[in-house]
Amino acid sequence: MIERTIKKEIIKSIKIKPITLITGARQVGKSTLCYELKKELNMEYVSLDDLRNRTLAIEDPEYFLKIHKPPLIIDEVQYAPKLFDVIVSIVNNEKLEKNNNNGMYVLTGSQTYELMHNVSESMAGRVNIIKMSPLSVREIYGKKEDKLIFDHEQIIKRSKDFTLDSSELFSLIVKGMYPELYVSDIDTDVFYSNYVTSYLERDVSQIINVKDKLKFKNFMEIISSLTGKELVYDRLAKIVGVKVDTIKSWISVLLAGDIIYLLQPYNEYSIAKRIVKRPKIYFNDTGLACYLARLNNPEVLSKSIFSGRFIETYIFNEIRKNYRNNNAHENFYYYRDNNQNEIDLIVIDKGVMHLFECKSNVKYSKSDVKAFNCLKNSLYQKGDNFIICNTPSTYKISDDVYVVNITVI
């Protein structure tokens, strides 16, 4: 069993809120983790993937919640949206009668759009939302995953936890981070083939009416090869052969299913006129992106023109997982201006700005981070900055820029 870092945050939430909602893409481990909580916290567990449970929850939500009493975990709750109002009523009554309604319900679901719609309608103020990601590399290697502190001394110390050479890195990128791939002998291609089929049939079809699922799958394959690049709707519409509005709708579907993430450009009034305003797109799992892009061989990927962007995607995902797993606010951006100056990642943490470049080689100099000067007049306090790459040892290229190994994340 792989220990999940986010588990401690879920337990904290159960103690302070009546309802805890766990969202995230399919197969990230929500059900497995909830089944652990069932045993540890003595909660009842019921899944709406079971047709009988789902039918009762849809047709008679009041009776469903009479026979399944809190503390209760309801898995895949989005299948029965009528449950939400009844749950709120039960939670409110418990507060009035006992003045303590914490820890009554844990809800999970993979269709974020439907979940959030119902939550905003009825559960505001009563629910704590926790977003769950695929495994982090530290979870896979069994290493403690404290919140990242972007101080060079802390980062150097963290880099000594374990080593990851270039071949291991590309193997991880191609395999991806879904838990089933690490606890069973399933073939990677078989897993992702089943994953995509299930996603198209069960999630996409419930959010929008995609008449041509083959075209939507083709759209997924095309954007998988664009991970780490700016999202240009017009260009993508021409490539796929659909209208721009259709592309925007399909992007929203992938966002709702936590398949992709859009990294917004950094903006301050002092630089607003010269910055690029398009977001960058990242697949939330490199293995899924590699499968869709037909880059399912580590050696082939490492020698391809895509290697840099897939490493960048891997690094961004690991930083974002760390923030999610430690319930930290995600204040992430990138920078690019009309002079082609670009900074891969900007993290603003507790009012301090940190700049990052994501690279695949080992030797770098100050000239490789000249774009960092574009933000020297930022209103934020400046912290340590980093090139994250395959260097075997940490070294300094300026007063505040360090080259560090990819294992620091």
C-alpha positions, 0 to 999 in steps of 0.5 A: 500500500502506498502512503498518500500524503494528502491523507493527513489533510483529509483527516484534518478536514473531517475534524473541522467541517461537516462535509469534506469533498474529495475531487480529482481525475479518475483513478487517482486513488480516491476510493482506495484512500476512502476505504482506508478512512472507513476502517481507521475512522469507523465510517460507513462506506457506500459507492454509487458506482454500484447500480443498486446504490445509485438507483436508490440514491437517485429515486429516493435520496431521503430513504438512502440517507436514512439507511446509510447514516453518518459518519458516511463516505459516499463515493462517486456522489455526482451520480445522484445530485439530489443527495446534496440538498438532503445532506445539507438538511441533515447537517443543518439539523445536526448543528441545531440539535447537537451544536457539532456537526463536524465529520458527518460526510465525506463525498468523492467524485471525478466530475468536477464540473457537476460536483462544483455546480451542486456544491455552489448551489447548496453546500457553501460554508459547510464543505471543505474541498480537497483536490487529489492528484495522481501519485507524487514521485516522493510517494512512489519512492516512499519519501516524506513529502513536506511542503516545499520551502524554496530556500536554497539551504532547504532545497539542497537538503531535500535533494539528498533524499534520493537520486533519480538519473535521466533514464529513471526520469524518462521511465517515470514520465512515460509510465505516469503516476496513476496508483494502479500502475504501481500496485498491479502488474497491468500493462501500461498501454492496456491501462491507458487504453482502458482509461481513455475509453472509460473517460470518453464513455462515462465522463465526457458523455455526461458533461457534453454531447460529443457527437463524434467521440473519435474527433474528441479523442483525436483532439486529446491526442493533439493537445497531449503533444502540446503540453507545456506550450501556449494554448492558441484556440484558433490554431487548435481549431484549424488542426482539429477541424472544428469551430473555436467555440467547440475547442473552448467547450472541449477544453472546459471538459478536460479541465472539469475532469482534472485531465489538464491544467491551464497555467495563467501568464503573470501580470503586473501593471508595470509590464502589462503592455508587453506580456503574452496573455495566453495560458499554457496547457499542461497535462496533469499526468505525463503518462497519459500525455505520452500514451495519447501522443504515442511517445510510450518509449522512454528512450525515444522520448528522451531523444525527441523534440518533445523531451524538454516540454515533457520534463517541464510538465513533470516538474510543474506537476510535482510542484503542484502535487506538493502544494495540493498534498499539503493544502497550500495555496497554488499561486503559479504563473509563467512569464513571456513577453513580446521580446520572447523572454520567457520564465517557465514558472513563477511561484508566489509563496507567502508574498515572496516571488521565486522563479524557475526554469525547467531543463533537461541537461546539467550545465548552465550559466547566468545567461540561461536565466537572463529572462529573470531580469524582466521581473527585477522590478516586481512589487513582490519580495524576491526569494531564491530562484532555481534551474531544475534539471538533471545536474548530479550536484547543486551549484550556484550561478549568481547570488540568488540562482541555484542549479538543482537536481530534479529530485528536489521536488 
